[in-house]
Amino acid sequence: MRLDVRAPLYLKREDQFRKDAESAKADILLSALATKSPAEVAAWIDANVTNLASAKQVLRALAKVVALLVRRL
Amino acid sequence: MKNYVVFEELSGKILRSGVAPEEMVPLQAGAGERWAITPDSVRDDTHYVSDVKLGLVSPRPSLTLAPSKTTVAADGVDAAVIDVPANAEVVVEMPWNEELRTTVATPPLELTFDRPGIYRVKVSAFPYRDAWVEIHAA
């Protein structure tokens, strides 16, 4: 007789959330921004977001965080 | 005062035990139950009435579980196979504090898991003593 022990959906979602959160924490851009003050972040943006490519890079990183936060609403 | 057990008439499973004056012992058993006087105090998890006619109490035999493997991949496919007696009651204790209960109508028992963790499997198959085995899903 086969017994398939399956984790409930809420746990699978939690596992995925943790995995995605770890991925976000490992993002070089986000980890660099995480320790900065608001003023330092603003300065960093002014200095580093200079064209569409760099803006998209920041947006991608921010979108990761927003996606995680939305799941916690 | 006498040690006594009250047991299921058909299976010999001890339902309760205690100490009472000898003349009061028969009063301890209800419908469908039988009683026996025992030389020592016995517990239902370690003993049973092996001869219900004579009221002979014996130790419950141990059940040895030998899973095909104790570590499996948590992929929902890799299975640990455990030979258990037919109609054994199985309880799987999950790492997230839930339990899954089933009766194994057709042994052996094949277990698969889709989340990493340590799963504790309890097998109850009277008159055997309850047995446990841990399966690690990685």
Backbone of each chain as ProteinMPNN parsed JSONL, in Angstrom:
{"seq_chain_A": "MRLDVRAPLYLKREDQFRKDAESAKADILLSALATKSPAEVAAWIDANVTNLASAKQVLRALAKVVALLVRRL", "coords_chain_A": {"N_chain_A": [[0.837, -1.187, 0.0], [0.554, 2.181, -0.854], [1.498, 5.211, 0.602], [1.274, 8.503, 0.3], [2.779, 11.09, 1.685], [1.937, 14.3, 2.004], [2.8, 17.716, 2.068], [0.85, 20.394, 3.4], [-0.79, 22.997, 1.487], [-0.387, 25.608, 2.509], [2.037, 25.382, 3.802], [3.745, 24.779, 1.728], [3.609, 27.176, 0.346], [4.753, 28.835, 2.237], [7.314, 27.758, 2.362], [8.169, 28.411, -0.24], [8.066, 31.166, -0.065], [10.088, 31.674, 1.832], [12.269, 30.741, 0.393], [12.278, 32.52, -1.782], [12.67, 34.857, -0.365], [15.227, 34.456, 0.647], [16.583, 34.437, -1.728], [16.191, 37.084, -2.526], [17.568, 38.382, -0.503], [20.069, 37.649, -1.139], [20.591, 39.099, -3.337], [22.82, 41.254, -4.855], [22.594, 44.014, -5.229], [20.396, 44.669, -3.576], [21.335, 43.842, -1.086], [23.37, 45.613, -0.76], [22.004, 48.002, -0.574], [20.557, 47.605, 1.707], [21.856, 48.291, 4.065], [22.042, 50.968, 4.041], [21.284, 54.411, 4.871], [18.237, 56.387, 4.467], [19.03, 58.767, 3.186], [21.48, 58.047, 2.144], [20.676, 56.084, 0.382], [19.257, 57.598, -1.458], [21.321, 59.114, -2.472], [22.847, 57.136, -3.572], [21.162, 56.229, -5.599], [21.057, 58.52, -7.207], [23.663, 58.562, -8.06], [24.062, 56.138, -9.354], [21.885, 55.314, -10.931], [21.571, 55.892, -14.002], [20.798, 55.5, -16.566], [18.501, 53.778, -18.794], [18.992, 51.024, -18.56], [20.313, 50.744, -16.074], [18.303, 51.728, -14.459], [16.329, 49.818, -14.863], [17.554, 47.663, -13.668], [17.531, 48.37, -10.97], [14.788, 48.571, -10.613], [14.002, 45.935, -11.019], [15.126, 44.711, -8.783], [13.754, 46.051, -6.73], [11.162, 45.259, -7.328], [11.222, 42.578, -6.654], [11.288, 42.715, -3.88], [8.89, 44.037, -3.364], [7.085, 42.114, -4.297], [7.462, 40.12, -2.411], [6.628, 41.447, -0.095], [3.946, 41.964, -0.655], [2.844, 39.43, -0.468], [2.68, 39.134, 2.195], [0.707, 40.773, 3.033]], "CA_chain_A": [[0.0, 0.0, 0.0], [1.37, 3.394, -0.958], [0.997, 6.354, 1.356], [1.99, 9.708, -0.104], [2.649, 12.122, 2.714], [2.08, 15.571, 1.291], [2.723, 18.921, 2.889], [-0.297, 21.227, 3.036], [-0.491, 24.103, 0.582], [0.123, 26.782, 3.214], [3.457, 25.152, 4.094], [4.481, 24.905, 0.469], [3.704, 28.618, 0.066], [5.72, 29.385, 3.188], [8.64, 27.318, 1.884], [8.5, 29.202, -1.42], [8.323, 32.528, 0.405], [11.429, 31.703, 2.437], [13.238, 30.574, -0.69], [12.319, 33.782, -2.518], [13.248, 35.871, 0.524], [16.674, 34.208, 0.664], [17.075, 34.871, -3.039], [16.22, 38.553, -2.511], [18.644, 38.81, 0.401], [21.35, 37.369, -1.808], [20.755, 40.059, -4.437], [23.937, 42.14, -4.501], [22.096, 45.386, -5.164], [19.554, 44.825, -2.386], [22.14, 43.712, 0.132], [24.131, 46.854, -0.63], [21.076, 49.065, -0.157], [19.938, 47.276, 2.996], [22.548, 48.908, 5.203], [22.154, 52.421, 3.841], [20.244, 55.297, 5.398], [17.457, 56.946, 3.35], [19.827, 59.768, 2.453], [22.513, 57.323, 1.4], [19.986, 55.413, -0.73], [18.982, 58.639, -2.455], [22.602, 59.462, -3.093], [23.269, 55.979, -4.39], [20.312, 56.253, -6.796], [21.524, 59.625, -8.055], [24.978, 58.256, -8.63], [24.13, 54.872, -10.103], [20.8, 55.128, -11.904], [21.919, 56.928, -14.976], [20.202, 55.204, -17.874], [17.378, 52.821, -18.704], [19.489, 49.716, -18.108], [20.55, 50.767, -14.623], [16.99, 51.915, -13.821], [15.648, 48.517, -14.882], [18.217, 46.81, -12.683], [16.995, 48.748, -9.654], [13.357, 48.207, -10.578], [13.906, 44.472, -10.845], [15.422, 44.407, -7.375], [12.645, 46.554, -5.913], [9.976, 44.436, -7.597], [11.368, 41.354, -5.861], [10.908, 43.025, -2.495], [7.451, 44.343, -3.357], [6.371, 40.832, -4.443], [7.509, 39.447, -1.103], [5.801, 42.173, 0.867], [2.522, 41.783, -0.998], [2.416, 38.116, 0.037], [2.497, 39.234, 3.641], [-0.395, 41.708, 3.337]], "C_chain_A": [[0.879, 1.246, 0.0], [0.704, 4.529, -0.187], [1.86, 7.558, 0.998], [1.74, 10.798, 0.936], [2.944, 13.466, 2.06], [1.928, 16.75, 2.25], [1.519, 19.744, 2.449], [0.147, 22.449, 2.227], [0.122, 25.301, 1.312], [1.612, 26.622, 3.534], [4.302, 25.267, 2.834], [4.656, 26.379, 0.103], [4.75, 29.26, 0.975], [7.147, 29.02, 2.775], [9.097, 28.173, 0.703], [8.834, 30.638, -1.029], [9.733, 32.641, 0.973], [12.518, 31.605, 1.372], [13.403, 31.888, -1.463], [12.95, 34.891, -1.682], [14.768, 35.708, 0.588], [17.306, 34.674, -0.639], [17.2, 36.402, -3.074], [17.369, 39.059, -1.643], [20.014, 38.634, -0.248], [21.604, 38.323, -2.975], [21.802, 41.105, -4.032], [23.469, 43.579, -4.317], [21.303, 45.616, -3.875], [20.386, 44.748, -1.107], [22.986, 44.969, 0.348], [23.239, 47.98, -0.11], [20.576, 48.852, 1.279], [20.579, 47.997, 4.168], [22.628, 50.429, 5.096], [20.997, 53.172, 4.5], [19.425, 55.81, 4.211], [18.254, 57.951, 2.521], [20.89, 59.089, 1.601], [21.905, 56.597, 0.204], [19.734, 56.421, -1.85], [20.253, 59.008, -3.209], [23.069, 58.343, -4.019], [22.485, 55.946, -5.7], [20.813, 57.341, -7.757], [22.818, 59.269, -8.776], [24.959, 57.077, -9.59], [23.012, 54.636, -11.114], [20.913, 56.246, -12.932], [21.314, 56.69, -16.352], [19.117, 54.143, -17.699], [17.843, 51.469, -18.144], [19.688, 49.688, -16.592], [19.239, 50.968, -13.865], [16.23, 50.59, -13.759], [16.259, 47.563, -13.857], [17.671, 47.1, -11.275], [15.533, 48.346, -9.534], [13.165, 46.711, -10.361], [14.13, 44.096, -9.375], [14.263, 44.847, -6.477], [11.393, 45.696, -6.088], [10.027, 43.123, -6.811], [10.876, 41.587, -4.428], [9.412, 43.29, -2.395], [6.641, 43.042, -3.43], [6.344, 40.068, -3.115], [6.589, 40.134, -0.099], [4.311, 41.969, 0.615], [1.993, 40.459, -0.447], [2.165, 38.141, 1.55], [1.361, 40.182, 4.036], [-1.625, 40.963, 3.832]], "O_chain_A": [[1.834, 1.343, 0.77], [-0.497, 4.767, -0.314], [3.036, 7.618, 1.356], [0.642, 11.344, 1.044], [4.064, 13.727, 1.621], [1.053, 16.77, 3.116], [1.198, 19.791, 1.262], [1.304, 22.867, 2.283], [1.041, 25.938, 0.797], [2.36, 27.6, 3.539], [5.421, 25.781, 2.861], [5.71, 26.785, -0.386], [5.528, 30.112, 0.545], [8.058, 29.846, 2.828], [10.248, 28.605, 0.643], [9.752, 31.249, -1.576], [10.478, 33.566, 0.649], [13.542, 32.286, 1.438], [14.521, 32.311, -1.757], [13.665, 35.75, -2.199], [15.506, 36.693, 0.583], [18.406, 35.226, -0.656], [18.182, 36.943, -3.582], [18.051, 40.024, -1.987], [20.968, 39.354, 0.044], [22.701, 38.35, -3.533], [21.675, 41.754, -2.994], [23.883, 44.271, -3.387], [21.5, 46.61, -3.175], [20.159, 45.505, -0.162], [23.283, 45.343, 1.483], [23.671, 48.806, 0.694], [20.219, 49.806, 1.97], [19.91, 48.282, 5.162], [23.211, 51.092, 5.954], [19.895, 52.647, 4.661], [19.862, 55.685, 3.067], [18.155, 57.971, 1.294], [21.162, 59.508, 0.476], [22.526, 56.5, -0.854], [19.966, 56.14, -3.026], [20.245, 59.188, -4.427], [23.61, 58.584, -5.098], [23.04, 55.678, -6.765], [20.969, 57.107, -8.956], [23.031, 59.627, -9.934], [25.751, 57.023, -10.531], [23.172, 53.849, -12.047], [20.425, 57.361, -12.75], [21.319, 57.58, -17.202], [18.858, 53.677, -16.59], [17.143, 50.855, -17.339], [19.287, 48.741, -15.916], [19.072, 50.447, -12.763], [15.58, 50.273, -12.763], [15.554, 46.753, -13.254], [17.391, 46.184, -10.502], [15.093, 47.848, -8.498], [12.283, 46.281, -9.618], [13.411, 43.27, -8.812], [13.845, 44.113, -5.581], [10.661, 45.439, -5.132], [8.998, 42.621, -6.36], [10.155, 40.771, -3.855], [8.749, 42.831, -1.465], [5.645, 42.88, -2.725], [5.34, 39.455, -2.752], [5.866, 39.477, 0.65], [3.522, 41.823, 1.548], [0.843, 40.372, -0.016], [1.507, 37.255, 2.095], [1.084, 40.372, 5.22], [-2.643, 41.584, 4.135]]}, "seq_chain_B": "MKNYVVFEELSGKILRSGVAPEEMVPLQAGAGERWAITPDSVRDDTHYVSDVKLGLVSPRPSLTLAPSKTTVAADGVDAAVIDVPANAEVVVEMPWNEELRTTVATPPLELTFDRPGIYRVKVSAFPYRDAWVEIHAA", "coords_chain_B": {"N_chain_B": [[-6.03, -8.612, 48.586], [-5.982, -8.449, 45.067], [-4.151, -8.478, 42.013], [-5.5, -7.562, 38.904], [-6.75, -7.948, 35.549], [-8.779, -6.495, 33.04], [-10.089, -7.55, 30.035], [-10.511, -7.604, 26.418], [-12.832, -9.83, 25.113], [-12.586, -11.191, 22.681], [-10.073, -10.545, 21.498], [-8.164, -10.477, 23.512], [-6.988, -8.212, 24.326], [-5.799, -6.016, 26.731], [-7.813, -3.976, 28.607], [-8.002, -2.504, 30.929], [-6.379, -2.346, 34.134], [-5.794, -3.282, 37.556], [-6.023, -3.207, 41.169], [-7.809, -5.101, 43.474], [-10.107, -6.336, 45.994], [-10.455, -9.867, 46.008], [-13.072, -10.891, 45.666], [-14.289, -8.791, 44.482], [-13.266, -8.526, 42.0], [-14.546, -9.782, 39.673], [-16.58, -7.988, 39.237], [-15.498, -5.906, 37.928], [-15.498, -6.177, 35.215], [-17.251, -5.401, 32.219], [-19.955, -5.614, 29.788], [-19.142, -7.831, 27.147], [-16.591, -8.029, 27.972], [-13.869, -9.597, 29.704], [-12.348, -10.896, 32.684], [-9.316, -11.376, 34.545], [-7.264, -12.742, 37.084], [-4.071, -11.722, 38.0], [-0.64, -12.618, 38.668], [1.145, -10.539, 38.98], [1.3, -6.938, 38.696], [0.279, -5.704, 35.594], [0.755, -4.068, 32.4], [-1.154, -2.589, 29.781], [0.205, -1.872, 27.468], [2.375, -3.478, 27.339], [1.662, -6.087, 27.811], [-0.629, -8.806, 27.128], [-3.636, -10.792, 26.999], [-2.998, -13.898, 26.346], [-4.211, -16.338, 26.248], [-7.43, -16.488, 26.234], [-9.337, -18.078, 27.369], [-8.166, -19.296, 29.548], [-7.265, -17.1, 30.787], [-4.626, -16.33, 30.622], [-1.842, -14.367, 30.945], [0.526, -12.773, 28.887], [3.687, -11.447, 27.762], [3.526, -8.881, 25.285], [4.486, -9.559, 21.972], [7.423, -8.225, 20.396], [7.606, -5.881, 17.705], [9.479, -5.754, 14.907], [10.654, -3.255, 12.919], [11.842, -2.856, 9.726], [12.777, -0.735, 7.653], [13.205, -0.216, 4.11], [14.889, 1.837, 3.56], [16.139, 4.57, 5.491], [16.478, 7.122, 4.86], [15.188, 9.266, 2.504], [14.623, 10.846, -0.672], [13.053, 13.997, -0.724], [11.016, 14.135, -2.748], [8.577, 13.267, -3.457], [8.483, 10.916, -4.788], [10.595, 9.036, -4.365], [10.663, 6.23, -2.339], [10.241, 4.847, 0.937], [10.132, 1.609, 2.005], [8.252, -0.346, 4.132], [7.818, -3.298, 5.846], [4.906, -4.384, 7.252], [2.503, -5.852, 9.529], [-0.576, -7.132, 8.173], [-3.392, -4.997, 8.101], [-2.389, -3.285, 9.972], [-2.299, -0.446, 12.084], [-1.287, 2.723, 11.2], [0.492, 5.592, 12.098], [1.635, 8.594, 10.986], [3.811, 10.956, 12.039], [4.168, 14.219, 11.324], [6.74, 16.698, 10.553], [5.643, 19.175, 10.929], [3.923, 19.112, 13.017], [1.523, 17.704, 12.615], [-0.613, 14.878, 12.088], [-0.905, 11.825, 10.266], [-3.127, 9.294, 9.719], [-3.658, 5.863, 9.045], [-4.869, 2.683, 7.848], [-3.172, -0.208, 7.067], [-4.06, -2.076, 4.599], [-3.041, -3.715, 2.646], [-0.043, -4.885, 2.929], [3.385, -4.485, 1.687], [4.059, -1.297, 3.358], [4.43, 1.62, 1.575], [6.106, 4.587, 1.671], [6.077, 7.96, 0.733], [7.43, 11.285, 0.52], [7.046, 14.841, 0.287], [8.244, 16.989, 1.363], [11.081, 18.212, 3.02], [12.344, 16.814, 6.088], [11.996, 15.231, 9.347], [10.245, 12.349, 9.743], [8.111, 10.607, 11.846], [7.165, 7.366, 12.255], [4.623, 5.426, 13.454], [3.696, 2.173, 14.236], [1.001, 0.142, 14.854], [-0.032, -2.986, 15.712], [-1.831, -5.157, 16.979], [-1.334, -8.393, 18.456], [1.189, -7.32, 18.752], [3.708, -5.207, 20.21], [3.578, -1.637, 20.069], [5.459, -0.03, 17.541], [8.129, 2.068, 16.394], [9.56, 4.049, 13.803], [11.944, 6.18, 12.267], [11.903, 8.256, 9.484], [13.952, 10.012, 7.353], [13.465, 12.682, 5.319], [15.036, 14.219, 2.698]], "CA_chain_B": [[-6.09, -7.796, 47.373], [-5.439, -9.179, 43.911], [-3.969, -7.769, 40.743], [-6.415, -8.104, 37.902], [-6.877, -7.24, 34.273], [-10.028, -6.639, 32.283], [-9.631, -7.627, 28.653], [-11.489, -7.872, 25.361], [-13.08, -11.268, 25.06], [-12.144, -11.786, 21.42], [-8.662, -10.33, 21.151], [-7.257, -10.59, 24.65], [-6.387, -6.898, 24.568], [-6.072, -5.532, 28.087], [-8.496, -2.689, 28.579], [-7.593, -1.805, 32.148], [-5.868, -3.239, 35.161], [-5.85, -2.648, 38.861], [-5.939, -4.048, 42.362], [-9.117, -5.098, 44.144], [-10.382, -7.565, 46.751], [-10.717, -10.945, 45.05], [-14.496, -11.047, 45.381], [-14.745, -7.636, 43.71], [-12.65, -8.525, 40.662], [-15.503, -10.041, 38.575], [-17.46, -6.828, 39.031], [-14.775, -4.882, 37.158], [-15.692, -6.402, 33.778], [-18.56, -5.071, 31.682], [-20.417, -6.457, 28.685], [-18.128, -8.092, 26.119], [-15.275, -8.01, 28.598], [-13.587, -10.66, 30.656], [-11.357, -10.511, 33.683], [-8.396, -12.427, 35.002], [-6.377, -12.366, 38.183], [-2.682, -11.885, 37.546], [0.279, -12.641, 39.816], [1.797, -9.233, 39.11], [0.656, -5.83, 38.0], [0.705, -5.675, 34.189], [0.297, -2.898, 31.642], [-1.744, -2.954, 28.49], [1.124, -1.655, 26.346], [3.441, -4.482, 27.342], [1.134, -7.431, 27.989], [-1.977, -9.101, 26.642], [-4.113, -12.089, 27.459], [-2.693, -14.767, 25.208], [-5.213, -17.411, 26.253], [-8.576, -15.826, 26.871], [-10.11, -19.05, 28.162], [-7.484, -19.517, 30.828], [-6.866, -15.823, 31.37], [-3.168, -16.358, 30.72], [-1.246, -13.103, 30.506], [1.87, -12.925, 28.324], [4.23, -10.198, 27.184], [3.232, -8.679, 23.863], [5.716, -9.707, 21.177], [7.895, -6.964, 19.812], [7.486, -5.777, 16.257], [10.7, -5.154, 14.367], [10.442, -2.558, 11.643], [13.089, -2.768, 8.957], [12.497, -0.014, 6.401], [14.179, -0.423, 3.034], [15.864, 2.909, 3.777], [15.652, 5.53, 6.481], [16.618, 8.454, 4.257], [14.646, 9.295, 1.144], [14.55, 12.18, -1.272], [11.74, 14.616, -0.508], [10.57, 14.477, -4.102], [7.257, 12.689, -3.695], [8.633, 9.698, -5.602], [11.476, 8.094, -3.659], [9.825, 5.619, -1.301], [10.76, 3.927, 1.949], [9.199, 0.486, 2.081], [8.282, -0.973, 5.461], [6.934, -4.465, 5.946], [4.105, -4.334, 8.481], [1.425, -6.841, 9.483], [-1.817, -6.692, 7.513], [-4.334, -4.236, 8.921], [-1.698, -2.489, 10.987], [-2.649, 0.976, 12.152], [-0.059, 3.506, 11.048], [0.398, 7.036, 12.331], [2.832, 9.317, 10.557], [3.916, 12.264, 12.688], [4.874, 15.1, 10.412], [7.561, 17.708, 11.238], [4.861, 20.392, 11.192], [2.997, 18.827, 14.119], [0.251, 17.109, 12.215], [-0.529, 13.424, 11.995], [-1.654, 11.154, 9.216], [-3.443, 7.944, 10.199], [-4.236, 4.975, 8.045], [-4.787, 1.244, 8.094], [-2.483, -0.821, 5.924], [-4.813, -3.279, 4.223], [-2.199, -4.587, 1.824], [1.388, -4.617, 3.109], [4.08, -3.573, 2.6], [3.719, 0.121, 3.321], [5.384, 2.451, 0.834], [5.924, 5.973, 2.091], [6.804, 9.014, 0.014], [7.307, 12.597, 1.16], [7.378, 15.924, -0.645], [8.836, 18.12, 2.103], [12.162, 17.717, 3.873], [12.082, 16.771, 7.529], [12.041, 13.917, 9.991], [8.89, 11.821, 9.887], [8.1, 9.506, 12.808], [6.107, 6.432, 11.849], [4.244, 4.495, 14.522], [2.918, 1.045, 13.72], [0.288, -0.615, 15.89], [-0.609, -4.218, 15.148], [-2.057, -6.037, 18.122], [-0.827, -8.191, 19.816], [2.548, -6.791, 18.826], [3.878, -3.904, 20.84], [3.72, -0.547, 19.109], [6.844, 0.168, 17.109], [8.355, 3.348, 15.727], [10.749, 4.201, 12.968], [12.051, 7.546, 11.746], [12.339, 8.388, 8.097], [14.455, 11.36, 7.066], [13.279, 13.118, 3.924], [16.024, 15.3, 2.49]], "C_chain_B": [[-5.394, -8.535, 46.23], [-5.215, -8.206, 42.74], [-4.925, -8.387, 39.729], [-6.274, -7.324, 36.589], [-8.29, -7.474, 33.74], [-9.622, -6.576, 30.825], [-10.783, -7.897, 27.695], [-11.614, -9.382, 25.195], [-12.484, -11.897, 23.789], [-10.632, -11.693, 21.203], [-7.693, -10.59, 22.291], [-6.576, -9.274, 24.981], [-6.794, -6.405, 25.96], [-6.655, -4.126, 28.003], [-8.136, -1.85, 29.801], [-7.093, -2.844, 33.143], [-5.911, -2.512, 36.499], [-5.676, -3.654, 39.968], [-7.278, -3.948, 43.079], [-9.222, -6.351, 45.023], [-10.858, -8.651, 45.782], [-12.196, -11.05, 44.676], [-15.048, -9.894, 44.546], [-14.234, -7.659, 42.261], [-13.658, -8.786, 39.549], [-16.396, -8.843, 38.267], [-16.801, -5.757, 38.159], [-15.051, -4.999, 35.658], [-17.124, -6.067, 33.364], [-18.942, -6.021, 30.566], [-19.325, -6.62, 27.638], [-16.715, -8.114, 26.672], [-15.118, -9.223, 29.516], [-12.513, -10.189, 31.624], [-10.456, -11.69, 34.001], [-7.573, -11.868, 36.151], [-4.945, -12.668, 37.742], [-1.749, -11.87, 38.766], [0.939, -11.282, 40.054], [0.94, -8.167, 38.434], [1.168, -5.799, 36.559], [0.1, -4.464, 33.497], [-0.201, -3.336, 30.279], [-0.785, -2.769, 27.318], [2.23, -2.704, 26.279], [2.916, -5.92, 27.412], [-0.235, -7.569, 27.315], [-2.384, -10.474, 27.172], [-3.997, -13.047, 26.278], [-3.655, -15.953, 25.141], [-6.435, -16.891, 27.012], [-9.416, -16.802, 27.703], [-9.498, -19.244, 29.544], [-7.113, -18.21, 31.523], [-5.361, -15.721, 31.546], [-2.569, -15.078, 30.126], [0.187, -13.333, 30.037], [2.378, -11.571, 27.862], [3.834, -10.081, 25.716], [4.522, -8.828, 23.075], [6.132, -8.367, 20.581], [7.785, -7.035, 18.289], [8.731, -5.073, 15.737], [10.392, -4.532, 13.009], [11.782, -2.402, 10.938], [12.806, -2.071, 7.634], [13.596, -0.254, 5.371], [15.265, 0.641, 3.082], [15.268, 3.896, 4.764], [15.859, 6.967, 6.01], [16.117, 8.384, 2.818], [14.72, 10.728, 0.615], [13.138, 12.723, -1.065], [11.173, 15.079, -1.843], [9.194, 13.893, -4.436], [7.295, 11.397, -4.486], [9.429, 8.627, -4.859], [10.727, 7.538, -2.443], [10.643, 4.785, -0.323], [9.707, 2.839, 2.107], [9.363, -0.195, 3.434], [7.31, -2.144, 5.461], [6.214, -4.414, 7.291], [3.033, -5.415, 8.392], [0.189, -6.267, 8.778], [-2.737, -6.046, 8.538], [-3.678, -3.495, 10.082], [-2.193, -1.043, 10.915], [-1.343, 1.767, 12.112], [-0.369, 4.978, 11.312], [1.713, 7.659, 11.901], [2.799, 10.694, 11.208], [4.787, 13.15, 11.808], [5.702, 16.14, 11.188], [6.776, 18.973, 11.575], [3.707, 20.109, 12.169], [1.595, 18.45, 13.671], [0.468, 15.609, 12.102], [-1.357, 12.928, 10.821], [-1.867, 9.719, 9.669], [-4.04, 7.12, 9.069], [-4.129, 3.528, 8.509], [-4.188, 0.61, 6.844], [-3.185, -2.142, 5.59], [-3.923, -4.259, 3.477], [-0.733, -4.211, 2.003], [2.165, -4.996, 1.851], [3.59, -2.133, 2.455], [4.83, 0.883, 2.594], [5.102, 3.903, 1.163], [6.739, 6.919, 1.211], [6.504, 10.347, 0.685], [7.676, 13.686, 0.154], [7.933, 17.151, 0.067], [9.928, 17.575, 3.008], [11.774, 17.738, 5.349], [12.202, 15.351, 8.054], [10.602, 13.486, 10.273], [8.945, 10.598, 10.808], [6.897, 8.627, 12.471], [5.862, 5.451, 12.983], [3.363, 3.403, 13.925], [2.313, 0.294, 14.896], [-0.374, -1.805, 15.228], [-0.749, -5.232, 16.285], [-1.985, -7.506, 17.687], [0.591, -7.669, 19.898], [2.564, -5.471, 19.611], [3.997, -2.84, 19.75], [5.199, -0.359, 18.779], [6.944, 1.477, 16.336], [9.585, 3.258, 14.827], [10.748, 5.634, 12.451], [12.565, 7.504, 10.312], [12.76, 9.849, 7.881], [14.226, 11.654, 5.581], [14.194, 14.322, 3.706], [15.894, 15.863, 1.072]], "O_chain_B": [[-4.352, -9.162, 46.419], [-5.977, -7.264, 42.523], [-5.123, -9.602, 39.712], [-5.753, -6.209, 36.547], [-8.898, -8.519, 33.97], [-8.9, -5.667, 30.414], [-11.86, -8.347, 28.086], [-10.618, -10.103, 25.144], [-11.946, -13.003, 23.831], [-9.999, -12.657, 20.774], [-6.523, -10.893, 22.056], [-5.683, -9.231, 25.827], [-7.974, -6.382, 26.31], [-6.068, -3.221, 27.411], [-7.985, -0.632, 29.707], [-7.347, -4.041, 33.012], [-6.046, -1.29, 36.558], [-5.248, -4.788, 39.753], [-7.815, -2.857, 43.268], [-8.495, -7.321, 44.807], [-11.59, -8.36, 44.837], [-12.534, -11.27, 43.513], [-16.132, -9.997, 43.973], [-14.712, -6.907, 41.412], [-13.635, -8.07, 38.548], [-16.905, -8.712, 37.154], [-17.46, -4.819, 37.709], [-14.861, -4.037, 34.914], [-18.081, -6.401, 34.062], [-18.348, -7.087, 30.405], [-18.657, -5.649, 27.281], [-15.749, -8.208, 25.915], [-16.09, -9.783, 30.023], [-11.85, -9.18, 31.382], [-10.8, -12.846, 33.755], [-7.234, -10.685, 36.183], [-4.658, -13.728, 37.186], [-2.025, -11.203, 39.763], [1.251, -10.924, 41.19], [-0.008, -8.465, 37.707], [2.377, -5.862, 36.336], [-0.91, -3.91, 33.93], [0.269, -4.32, 29.706], [-0.932, -3.426, 26.288], [2.938, -2.803, 25.277], [3.646, -6.862, 27.105], [-0.893, -6.583, 26.983], [-1.567, -11.212, 27.722], [-4.794, -13.006, 25.34], [-3.878, -16.506, 24.064], [-6.467, -16.859, 28.242], [-10.119, -16.393, 28.627], [-10.194, -19.343, 30.554], [-6.703, -18.203, 32.684], [-4.876, -15.106, 32.496], [-2.775, -14.763, 28.954], [0.967, -14.008, 30.709], [1.594, -10.658, 27.603], [3.812, -11.077, 24.992], [5.551, -8.278, 23.469], [5.302, -7.501, 20.304], [7.861, -8.105, 17.685], [8.998, -3.925, 16.092], [9.932, -5.202, 12.084], [12.737, -1.873, 11.507], [12.616, -2.729, 6.611], [14.758, -0.467, 5.716], [16.409, 0.396, 2.7], [14.049, 4.04, 4.861], [15.458, 7.913, 6.687], [16.563, 7.555, 2.026], [14.861, 11.684, 1.377], [12.154, 11.999, -1.215], [10.888, 16.261, -2.039], [8.713, 14.016, -5.563], [6.248, 10.84, -4.818], [9.003, 7.478, -4.739], [10.219, 8.299, -1.619], [11.602, 4.112, -0.701], [8.529, 3.127, 2.319], [10.467, -0.571, 3.828], [6.135, -1.999, 5.122], [6.853, -4.402, 8.343], [2.69, -5.852, 7.294], [-0.044, -5.058, 8.796], [-2.84, -6.491, 9.681], [-4.341, -3.127, 11.052], [-2.462, -0.505, 9.841], [-0.42, 1.513, 12.886], [-1.354, 5.527, 10.817], [2.778, 7.291, 12.397], [1.894, 11.493, 10.967], [5.965, 12.876, 11.579], [5.4, 16.43, 12.346], [7.204, 19.759, 12.42], [2.671, 20.773, 12.146], [0.605, 18.843, 14.289], [1.603, 15.138, 12.03], [-2.364, 13.527, 10.441], [-0.908, 9.007, 9.967], [-4.818, 7.615, 8.254], [-3.391, 3.205, 9.441], [-4.633, 0.856, 5.723], [-2.936, -3.174, 6.212], [-4.032, -5.473, 3.648], [-0.23, -3.324, 1.313], [1.656, -5.754, 1.025], [2.817, -1.805, 1.555], [6.004, 0.797, 2.953], [3.99, 4.391, 0.959], [7.929, 6.707, 0.978], [5.47, 10.519, 1.329], [8.516, 13.475, -0.721], [8.078, 18.217, -0.532], [9.718, 16.575, 3.694], [10.982, 18.571, 5.791], [12.472, 14.408, 7.311], [9.851, 14.182, 10.957], [9.724, 9.673, 10.579], [5.762, 9.098, 12.412], [6.767, 4.738, 13.416], [2.408, 3.683, 13.2], [3.018, -0.133, 15.81], [-1.173, -1.656, 14.303], [0.135, -6.061, 16.503], [-2.529, -7.844, 16.635], [1.151, -7.578, 20.99], [1.577, -4.737, 19.662], [4.463, -3.119, 18.645], [6.068, -0.512, 19.637], [5.984, 1.931, 15.714], [10.512, 2.488, 15.077], [9.693, 6.226, 12.226], [13.529, 6.809, 9.989], [12.017, 10.781, 8.189], [14.737, 10.952, 4.709], [14.129, 15.31, 4.438], [16.632, 16.776, 0.7]]}, "name": "protein", "num_of_chains": 2, "seq": "MRLDVRAPLYLKREDQFRKDAESAKADILLSALATKSPAEVAAWIDANVTNLASAKQVLRALAKVVALLVRRLMKNYVVFEELSGKILRSGVAPEEMVPLQAGAGERWAITPDSVRDDTHYVSDVKLGLVSPRPSLTLAPSKTTVAADGVDAAVIDVPANAEVVVEMPWNEELRTTVATPPLELTFDRPGIYRVKVSAFPYRDAWVEIHAA"}
